[in-house]
Amino acid sequence: MDMTGENIIKRKKYDFEVQISDQACLNIADRGNCLSCGRSRKWFCYDCARWSSGFDGKKVPRVSLPFPLHILKHNIEVSGKSTALHAVMLVNSPCKYHVYPRIPDYSKMARPDSENPNIWVLYPSKTAKPVREIVEDFHLNCSAENSSYSFEEFCKIIELDLLVVVDGTWTQIHDFLDDFRIKSAKSVRFVKLVEIYETTFWRPQGKLPKSYLATIEALFYFMKELQLEFAKFTAAKCLSNEDEHKFDNLLFFYDFMLKCVTGRGSNPLASSPKDSS
């Protein structure tokens, strides 16, 4: 998807600019039906992860990740309230969607070379390390000589074969953490964000702090922080415009829905990250 044309929506956020593709295709009045279950849906079915018959999914920008993505949603979490489906509909890299308790047995998962895959689970558990610390554990030689490496190659160097994102309320997540299919898996790292960000999610979260992010927000910030580590590895002062904004469209639906709910046209991520130290 061209990210340089005049139809790009530019929003200033902290010290970087989020560029989101034109969302005009989302301005539709009529609802269609899910092509799988037949339920009335506007853009896509949040139960089946299929486009609605009344919407042209080909007009939606696609985002390529440098690794496979697994979304694990808790069965009690209301699908219509989840932003995890945004990633499923936008990511064109290998992406699988599982509803708990029907999740893969990661303890038995193997790569084509019969080795256990290196799995990163994005969740701030007690044992989770910030993105920066995990990368630092590899003691990489950061130099301009690494400029020939691609982002995909960098992810292989830091042993990121698969990213697992868990989706549910903060009380439901413990079911995932205590599940032996994740708990007993080899080569699993729990990862959390370096910075503390404030969510802009519009649904009430009770007494939970604003640092509890929506799933799609967490994924977006993870990719941004991973890019910063890649820039350090290649000793790049800055990423190219294309590289810097290649994951911004993860917010394609989120940004549009936020504007509809709040009636504002400002950046969906207008809150600045606060120093976590």
VMD Tcl script that draws the C-alpha trace (Angstrom):
set ca {
  {0.00 0.00 0.00}
  {1.43 3.36 -1.07}
  {2.28 5.39 2.00}
  {3.37 8.54 0.21}
  {0.24 9.68 -1.62}
  {-2.05 12.54 -0.73}
  {-4.65 10.18 0.75}
  {-2.43 9.37 3.71}
  {-3.72 10.53 7.08}
  {-0.84 12.03 9.06}
  {-1.06 12.34 12.82}
  {1.62 13.74 15.07}
  {2.40 11.59 18.07}
  {5.10 12.46 20.57}
  {8.32 12.46 18.52}
  {7.12 10.48 15.51}
  {4.37 10.77 12.96}
  {1.79 8.04 12.42}
  {0.76 7.69 8.79}
  {-2.46 5.81 8.20}
  {-3.91 5.00 4.80}
  {-7.08 6.65 3.55}
  {-10.06 5.31 5.53}
  {-12.78 6.43 3.12}
  {-13.64 2.81 2.38}
  {-14.84 2.44 5.98}
  {-17.51 5.11 5.54}
  {-20.36 2.80 4.62}
  {-23.93 3.04 5.91}
  {-25.24 -0.43 5.15}
  {-24.31 -3.65 6.84}
  {-23.76 -6.90 5.02}
  {-23.60 -10.48 6.20}
  {-20.70 -12.61 7.23}
  {-19.76 -14.90 4.38}
  {-19.35 -17.73 6.87}
  {-21.98 -17.53 9.63}
  {-24.42 -15.15 7.91}
  {-24.65 -12.71 10.84}
  {-25.11 -9.02 10.15}
  {-21.73 -7.30 10.13}
  {-20.38 -3.97 8.87}
  {-16.76 -4.55 7.81}
  {-15.85 -7.99 9.06}
  {-17.19 -10.70 11.32}
  {-15.53 -10.62 14.72}
  {-16.57 -14.24 15.32}
  {-15.38 -15.79 12.07}
  {-12.68 -13.33 10.96}
  {-14.29 -13.07 7.52}
  {-15.17 -9.96 5.51}
  {-18.79 -8.86 5.36}
  {-20.63 -9.29 2.07}
  {-21.28 -5.54 2.04}
  {-17.63 -4.54 2.31}
  {-14.73 -4.78 -0.11}
  {-11.85 -6.08 1.97}
  {-9.43 -5.52 -0.92}
  {-9.54 -1.79 -0.16}
  {-8.04 -2.33 3.29}
  {-4.25 -1.87 3.58}
  {-2.29 -4.97 4.56}
  {0.62 -5.07 6.99}
  {3.51 -7.50 6.67}
  {5.22 -8.62 9.86}
  {8.72 -10.15 9.84}
  {7.51 -13.22 11.75}
  {4.35 -15.34 12.17}
  {1.72 -14.04 14.57}
  {-0.63 -15.99 16.83}
  {-3.57 -14.26 18.50}
  {-4.97 -16.12 21.51}
  {-8.36 -14.79 22.64}
  {-10.03 -15.85 25.85}
  {-13.41 -17.45 25.25}
  {-15.09 -15.23 27.85}
  {-13.79 -12.05 26.20}
  {-16.56 -10.54 24.03}
  {-15.38 -10.76 20.42}
  {-17.16 -7.57 19.40}
  {-15.19 -5.60 21.99}
  {-11.80 -7.03 21.07}
  {-9.27 -5.16 18.95}
  {-7.27 -8.36 18.38}
  {-9.37 -9.08 15.28}
  {-8.01 -5.88 13.75}
  {-4.60 -7.55 13.48}
  {-6.11 -10.72 12.04}
  {-7.84 -8.77 9.26}
  {-4.89 -6.46 8.53}
  {-1.82 -8.71 8.74}
  {-0.96 -10.58 5.55}
  {1.95 -12.46 7.09}
  {1.19 -15.90 8.57}
  {-1.38 -15.08 11.24}
  {-3.51 -17.53 13.20}
  {-6.41 -16.79 15.52}
  {-7.25 -19.18 18.35}
  {-9.97 -19.00 20.99}
  {-9.13 -20.40 24.42}
  {-9.15 -23.24 25.42}
  {-8.57 -24.38 21.82}
  {-5.01 -23.13 21.51}
  {-1.89 -24.80 20.09}
  {0.30 -26.94 22.28}
  {3.43 -24.83 22.10}
  {5.33 -27.43 24.11}
  {5.08 -29.79 21.12}
  {5.62 -27.24 18.39}
  {8.68 -27.63 16.15}
  {10.21 -25.73 13.25}
  {10.83 -27.43 9.89}
  {14.38 -28.16 11.10}
  {12.86 -30.08 14.06}
  {14.10 -27.48 16.52}
  {11.76 -25.84 19.01}
  {10.71 -22.41 17.76}
  {11.74 -19.38 19.76}
  {8.45 -17.92 20.93}
  {7.94 -14.45 22.31}
  {4.74 -13.91 24.30}
  {3.70 -10.27 24.51}
  {2.42 -9.89 28.04}
  {3.84 -8.04 31.08}
  {4.07 -11.05 33.38}
  {6.33 -11.08 36.44}
  {9.08 -12.75 34.40}
  {8.65 -10.57 31.32}
  {11.58 -8.49 30.12}
  {11.34 -5.24 28.16}
  {12.09 -5.48 24.44}
  {15.36 -3.60 24.92}
  {16.65 -5.97 27.62}
  {15.94 -9.08 25.58}
  {17.85 -7.66 22.63}
  {20.71 -6.62 24.91}
  {20.97 -10.21 26.17}
  {22.33 -11.18 22.75}
  {25.30 -8.79 23.13}
  {25.06 -7.69 19.53}
  {27.79 -5.66 17.92}
  {25.93 -2.53 16.84}
  {27.68 -1.07 13.82}
  {27.05 0.54 10.46}
  {28.50 -2.66 9.03}
  {25.15 -4.25 9.87}
  {23.29 -1.96 7.47}
  {22.99 -4.79 4.96}
  {20.79 -6.76 7.36}
  {17.06 -6.63 6.87}
  {14.54 -6.27 9.67}
  {13.53 -9.89 9.07}
  {17.13 -11.05 9.48}
  {17.44 -9.02 12.66}
  {14.42 -10.82 14.12}
  {16.07 -14.16 13.38}
  {19.27 -13.01 15.09}
  {17.36 -12.17 18.27}
  {15.55 -15.51 18.01}
  {12.06 -14.26 17.36}
  {10.45 -17.07 15.37}
  {6.87 -16.51 16.49}
  {5.04 -13.76 18.36}
  {2.08 -14.78 20.52}
  {-0.32 -12.07 21.65}
  {-2.87 -12.93 24.32}
  {-6.19 -11.11 24.29}
  {-8.56 -10.92 27.22}
  {-9.29 -9.02 30.38}
  {-6.48 -8.72 32.88}
  {-8.19 -11.30 35.13}
  {-8.66 -13.80 32.27}
  {-5.01 -13.74 31.22}
  {-3.97 -16.00 34.10}
  {-5.70 -18.91 32.36}
  {-3.14 -18.56 29.57}
  {-0.18 -18.13 31.91}
  {-1.09 -21.24 33.91}
  {-1.83 -23.38 30.84}
  {0.75 -26.16 30.50}
  {0.72 -25.80 26.69}
  {2.40 -22.43 27.14}
  {3.96 -22.86 30.56}
  {5.93 -25.99 29.63}
  {6.99 -24.85 26.16}
  {10.72 -24.58 25.53}
  {12.35 -21.38 24.30}
  {9.52 -19.11 25.43}
  {10.25 -15.52 26.39}
  {7.71 -13.22 27.94}
  {8.20 -9.70 26.65}
  {6.79 -6.34 27.68}
  {7.07 -2.82 26.36}
  {9.95 -0.59 27.38}
  {7.85 2.52 27.83}
  {4.61 2.98 29.75}
  {1.93 4.21 27.35}
  {-1.55 5.48 28.12}
  {-4.36 3.74 26.30}
  {-6.85 5.67 24.21}
  {-9.28 2.75 24.16}
  {-12.81 4.07 24.41}
  {-14.42 1.22 26.36}
  {-14.64 1.54 30.17}
  {-11.95 -0.45 31.98}
  {-13.23 0.03 35.51}
  {-10.50 1.00 37.96}
  {-7.68 -0.29 35.79}
  {-4.91 2.25 35.11}
  {-4.60 3.93 31.73}
  {-1.41 1.97 31.10}
  {-3.51 -1.14 30.35}
  {-3.50 -1.10 26.56}
  {-5.91 -2.48 24.00}
  {-4.43 -5.47 22.18}
  {-3.87 -3.67 18.88}
  {-2.21 -0.77 20.72}
  {0.20 -3.17 22.44}
  {1.09 -4.86 19.15}
  {1.68 -1.53 17.43}
  {3.94 -0.23 20.21}
  {5.82 -3.52 20.26}
  {6.63 -3.21 16.57}
  {7.76 0.40 17.04}
  {10.06 -0.52 19.90}
  {11.46 -3.46 17.97}
  {12.21 -1.10 15.08}
  {14.14 1.17 17.44}
  {16.32 -1.79 18.46}
  {16.90 -2.63 14.79}
  {17.98 0.97 14.16}
  {20.51 0.66 17.00}
  {21.79 -2.62 15.56}
  {22.45 -1.03 12.18}
  {23.71 2.22 13.76}
  {21.10 4.09 11.74}
  {20.36 7.63 12.86}
  {16.86 7.23 11.54}
  {14.76 4.79 9.55}
  {13.60 5.57 6.04}
  {10.09 7.00 5.78}
  {8.82 3.72 4.35}
  {10.37 1.62 7.12}
  {9.40 4.00 9.90}
  {5.71 3.84 8.98}
  {5.41 0.29 7.68}
  {3.42 -0.85 10.74}
  {1.25 2.23 11.24}
  {-1.70 0.67 9.45}
  {-2.10 -1.78 12.31}
  {-4.17 1.11 13.66}
  {-6.31 1.39 10.52}
  {-9.58 0.22 12.12}
  {-8.70 1.37 15.62}
  {-8.04 4.93 14.52}
  {-11.28 5.15 12.55}
  {-13.40 3.66 15.34}
  {-11.85 5.95 17.94}
  {-12.71 9.02 15.87}
  {-16.27 7.77 15.44}
  {-16.70 7.18 19.16}
  {-15.02 10.32 20.46}
  {-15.88 12.61 17.58}
  {-12.35 13.93 17.41}
  {-9.92 13.94 14.54}
  {-6.73 13.87 16.57}
  {-4.17 11.12 16.77}
  {-5.47 7.91 18.37}
  {-2.21 7.66 20.25}
  {-2.05 11.24 21.45}
  {-0.87 10.35 24.94}
  {2.86 10.46 25.37}
  {4.77 7.54 26.87}
  {6.06 8.15 30.36}
  {9.47 7.14 31.59}
  {9.10 3.72 33.18}
  {12.21 4.12 35.34}
}
mol new
graphics top color blue
foreach p $ca { graphics top sphere $p radius 0.5 }
foreach p [lrange $ca 0 end-1] q [lrange $ca 1 end] { graphics top cylinder $p $q radius 0.2 }
display resetview
